[in-house]
Amino acid sequence: MPIEILMPALSPTMEEGTLAKWLVKEGDTVSSGDVMCEIETDKATMEFEAVDEGTIGKILIAEGTEGVKVNAAIAVLLEDGESADDIGAAPAAKPEAKAEASVEEKAEAPKAAPAPAAPSKPDGSRIFASPLARRIAADKGIDLAGVKGSGPHGRIVKADVEGLSKSDAPKAAAAPASAAPTAAAASSPSGDAIAKMYEGREYEEIALNGMRKTIAARLTEAKQTVPHFYLRRDIQLDALMAFRAQLNKQLEPRGVKLSVNDFIIKACALALQQVPDANAVWAGDKVFKLKPSDVAVAVAIEGGLFTPVLQDAEMKSLSALSAEMKDLAARARERKLAPHEYQGGSFAISNLGMFGIDNFDAVINPPHGAILAVGAGSKKPVVGADGELAIATVMSVTLSVDHRVIDGAMGAELLNAIKDNLEAPMTMLA
């Protein structure tokens, strides 16, 4: 049976993408692992590989098409012995195409034989399985709705059904009697309504790209659903600045120059180890407590931002963190990060100090438990331990915390640990 090749979800936030370029044409033979096309997601342009082998029978979506929904059919793959005649009814037109046939034309048009229906779960969602797995399941009388796939994106493959019998196969969960009502989205003025407000005024209309749409949706959701609370501290940087200058002088022959941000990353990574219960993420109906300190750092790029993740940051030296951060930031600006490089982490840092911002409140990026907003370091009067007035370099930070994951006292303990690490930077090398 001809196989529909579907638009993949290449990132957790991807709902639609642009089919940037086809690298195969109709009639070409492909094998598992062959690159078929390039797909532009909300984050990057990525290659899409074939999972099955066969011949490209029909390309359904032309290259350059935008707004292709995830799981929409983009091409049809034919197996051995099949031809284009086996594809069945002509596929639906592209999403943007509109039906123009008149009622009379529709009435006179002959009805095409329906294509074989793909297996589905009781709730109506599609089951993704390779043709060989479907044939084995059919021969054994196995209901694929109860089989968990081990292939790419949960696809059921031969190994998942080969050793099963009809009695072994897990039963599919019954479909719920009725779908749970979804919460009504907050109403906001439409684009047309806003345009009327500015009628007669000169402005430029800028279409949203995929990244900007994703940022808008995710951060709106975060502010609406994540119970934020905020903790603020001032951190004195004089010891850190002196220590940094000393290290940079010694590292100069190696071409290494540490930034204040490198110290902040290390301080946060160590603080997550010092307060391990705060190294956690919200997972819907549970909390995941992480062992390594995987710290995300916001990087501004044209049209949006990335949050690449430095994994095992507590284990790495300052120079290693600095080199990795520079590499991730450079590739983020070129949109060449792989999904595993910007997914995950339990904690994030957003630093606007280089722009002269004194302090601000950052929005948590789910499922992270917290994000540290870092302001600029500036000279300020402080009262010393001896009660005398002095001048110090002070940096204001704000910790935004998800109250479902971290309570107030724990958040305060985490922020205090970050402060202690930065004010005594030599201890971070111990």
N, C-alpha and C positions, 0 to 999 in steps of 0.2 A: 504494500500500500504506500502511495506517495507520502513523504514526510514533510510536514510544514516546518520550516525554519523560522523560529520566533525571535522577535526583538528581545535581546537579553537585558536583564537588570544588572548593569556593570558596576553599580554602587548602591549602597543601602538607601540612598535618597532619590535614586533615579526613578522617575515616573514616565518620562518620554525622552527621546533623543533624536539626533540628526544622523541619518545614514549618509555619512560624509563621502564614502568612496567604495565602489565594488572592486574587488581584486580578482573576481572570477566572472565568467559570462555564461549564458545559457549554453548547455552542451558540454561544459567542462566537467571533468571527473575530479572529485575531492575525496580525501581520506581524513580520518579522525586526526585532528591537530593541524590541518591545513588552514591558513588564514584566508577567510573569505571576503571580509570587508572591514572598513574602518568606521567606527561609530563614535560620534561626539556626544559625551554625556554632559551632565551639569558641571563636571569637574575637569575632564580631560578628553582627549581623543585616543581611543583604544582600539586594538585589533580584536576581531571576533573570529574564533576558530571553529571549524566543523567538529561536531561530536560524532556523527555517523559518516559512513562512506557511501558514495553513490554519485549520481550525475545531476548537475543543476538543471532541473526541468523547466523552471520558470522563475524569473526575478519579478517579484510583485511590487517592490518599492524602488523607485529610481534613486540613484545617488543624488545627494543634495537635498533630499526631502527632509523637512524639519517636522517636529512634533509627532514623530512616530511613537505610539504608545508601547510601553513594555508589554510583551506577550502578543503583540500584533504580528501576523504572518508577514515575513519580508521576502521569502522565497520558498520554492518547493523542490525537494530533493527526491530523485527517483532511484529505486534500488535496481539490482540486476534483473533484467528481463522486463522492466517497466518502460513505458514510453510516455511522451507528452499526452497521448490520448487517455492515459490512466489518471490524469490529474482531475478529471471530472468537471464539474461546473466551474465556469470562469470565476476567478477570485473577485472579491469586492474591490471597488475602485479605491484609490488612495484617499486618506482621510479628508483632504481638502476638496476632493472632487464632489460635485453635486449632481444628483440624478436629474436628467433633463427629458426623459422619455415621457410622452403624453399618456393619458389613461388609455386611449385607443391603442397605442403602440404596445403598452404593457399587456393588454388583453390579447393582442394578436401574437405576441412573442411566444414561441414554444417553451415549455418548461424543461429546464435542464435537470438531469438526474442528480439528486443530491449526493455530495461527496460523503464517504463513510465518516460517521461521527467519531471524534476522538473520545477515548474513555474519560469519564469524569467522576468526581467524588459525589457523595450524596448531596453536598451543599451546592453542586453545580460547577465547582471550580475544576479546571482541567487537570488531568493526570499526565505528567511528562514521562514517557517511557520510550526506549529504543524499539524499533520494529521487531528485532529478534526477541527482546523481552516480552513484547506483546504477544508474539506467536507462541512462545513457551508457556506463558500464562494461559492463553486460550486453550492450548492442548491439555493442560493440567486442570483446567477449570478454576484457576486462581483469580480472585477478585483483586485487581491492582489497586483498588481504593484503600486497601489495608496494608499495602507494602510500602516500606520506607526506602526511598532511592538513595544510592550511594554515589551516583554520578554527578556531573557538574550541575549546580543549582537544584539538587535533589532529584535529578532524572533517574528513573528506574532502568537499570541495565541488566544484562544477562546474569551476572553473578548474584543479583538480588532475588531472582526467581528460580534459578537453576536447581537449588537444593530444596525447594519448597514443594509440598503437596497441597491438595485442596484443603485437607484438615489442618495443615500447619499454618496456612496463611492467616495472619491476624485479621480479625473482623474490622470492617470500616465503621467508624463512629457514625451513628445515625445523625441525619441532618437536623438541626434545631427546628422546632415547630415554627418559629418566626424569628426573623432577624431582630437583634436588639436595636432599638431606635438610636440613631446617631444624634449627638448634640448639635443643635442648630448653630451654624457658624455665625459669628458676630457680623451684623450687617454693617456695610460701609458704603459710601456713595460710589456709584459706578463711574467709569471713565467718562461716559457721556455727560453725567451730571457735573463732574468736576470741570469738564471742558466748557460747559455753559457758564460757570462762574467766571471763567477767564476769557469769555467771548469778547473780541475786540482788542485783547492784549496780545503782544507778540511773545511767542514761546516756541520751543522746539520739542516735539514729541519723540521720546526715546523708547524704543521697544525693549522689553526685558529679555535678556538672554537666559539660558538655562540656569546658570549659576546664580544670577540675581533672583530668579523665581524661587530657587531652592532656599537661598538665604532668607528671603522674605517669609516663606512658609515655615521653615524650621524655627526661626527665632520668634515669630509670632506665636507658634505653638508652645515654644519654651516659656515665654512670658505668661501665656494663658494657663499652662498646665503645671509648670514647675514652681513650687512654693519657695521663692527666693527669700533669703535674708542676708544681711550685709554686715561685715565686721571690718573695722578700719584700724590701722596702726601707722605710726610714723617710725621709720627705721633710719638710724644714723649710719651713714656710709663712709665716714672718714677712715676707719680702719680698713674697710674693703678697698677703697680707692688707693690707699698707700700700698696695700698688699698686691693689688692688681698691677700697679706701676712697677713694683719689684719683680713680679713674675714675668711681665711683658719684656722687661729689660733682659732677663735671663733667657727668655724664649725667642728673642729677636733673631739669633742665628738660625733657628729652625723655621723662620717665617711665620710664627704663630703670634697672633695678637688677640688676647682675651677681651671680651666685652663685659660690661656689667650684666647684660642679659645672660651670659654664660653662667655667671655666679648665681643668678636668680634661679635658673633652671636646676642647677645642682642643689641649691638650698631647698627648693620645693621637693625635689626627688628624695632627698634625705629626710625631710620632714614627714613625708608619707610613710617612710620606714619607722620613724620615731613615734608616729601616731597611726599605727597600722589599721585601726578601725575606720579611719577617714579615707583610706585608699580603696574606695568602693564606688560602684555605679548602681543606678536604679534600673532594674530589669522587669518592669511591669508589675509583677506580683511577688517579686523577691529582690534581694540585694546581692550583687556579686562583689565579694571582697577580694581584691587583687593582691598578689604577692609581690610582683615587680613594680617598680615605679615607672609607669609609661606616661610621660608628660607631653602634652600637646602644646604647641606654641603658635599663636595666630600670626599669619604672614599676609600682609596686604598685597594684592595684585591688582592689575587693571580690571575694573569691573566687579571686584568682589574680594574674597579672601580664602585662604586655605589654613588648616590647622594640622600641619604635619606632626607626627608623633615620634618622639625620641624614646625608644624602648629601652628598658633596663638602665635608665638614666642614673640611678643610684650607684651603679657598678662602674660607670665610665669616668675617666679623668676629665678635668676641665678642658684640656686641649682636644680630647676626643669629642666631647660635646660641642665644642666650638666648630670643629671641622665638619661634623655631621649636620649641625644647624645651618652652616653656610651652604652646604650642598643641597639640603632639603629646600631651603629658601630659594636658591637659584633655580632649581627645577620646578618649584611651585610657580614661580613667575613665568616660566615657560610652559606651564600646564603639562608637565611630563612626569608627575608623580603617579605611581601605581596605587591602586586602592588601599593595599595593606599599609602604605606609608602615611595615609591620612585618616585611617579608621582606627577606632579603639582609643585606649588611654582612659584614665580615670580623672584626670586633672588637667587644666589648661592655664596658660599664661597669656595675657594680652597686655602688651607694653606700648604705651603711647607717650612715654617720657621723652623720647627723641623729638616729639612734636611740641614740647613745652607744656603739655597738659599736666596740671598739678595732681588731680585725682579724678576718678570717674567710676561708675558702676558698670561692670561687664555683665552680659547676659550668658547664662550657663548654656553650653552646647550639649544637649542630651546625647548619651546617657551619663555624661560626666557628673560627678558629685559636687564639684566646685570649680571656680575659675578665679585667678588672681589678676586684678587690674592694677597695673604698675604706672605710677606717675613719675614726673621728673624729679631728679635730685637737685635741691637748691639750698643756698646758704640761708640759715635761719638762726635766730637766737634760741638757745636752749639753757635750761637750768641744770648744772652738773650735779654729781652725787654729793659734792661738798656744799651745795647750795649757791654756788657762784654762777653768774651769768656768763655764757660763752657762745661762740659762733660755731655751728656744725653744719655739715652737708646732710640734709634730711630728705628722705624719699617717702611719699605717702602711698600706701597700698590699700586696696579694698578687696576683701575676699567675699565673693558671691557664693552662697552655699545653698544646696538643695536640701531643704529641711526633712525630706523623706529619707535621706541617706545619712545626713550628719546633723546632730543636734547642736544647740548653741554652745555648750561647754566644750564639746569635742572640736567644733570649728575654731573656738578661741584657742584651744590647745595647739591645733595645727598652725594657726597664724603665728602664735608665739614661737613655735619651733622654727618657722621660716625666718622670723625676726632674729632669733638667737643665732641661727646659722650665718646670716648675712652680717651681723654685727661682730661676729667672731669668726671670720672667714678661714683662718688657719685650721680650725677644728674640722672643716669639711674635707681636709686632706688626711685626717687621722684615720 
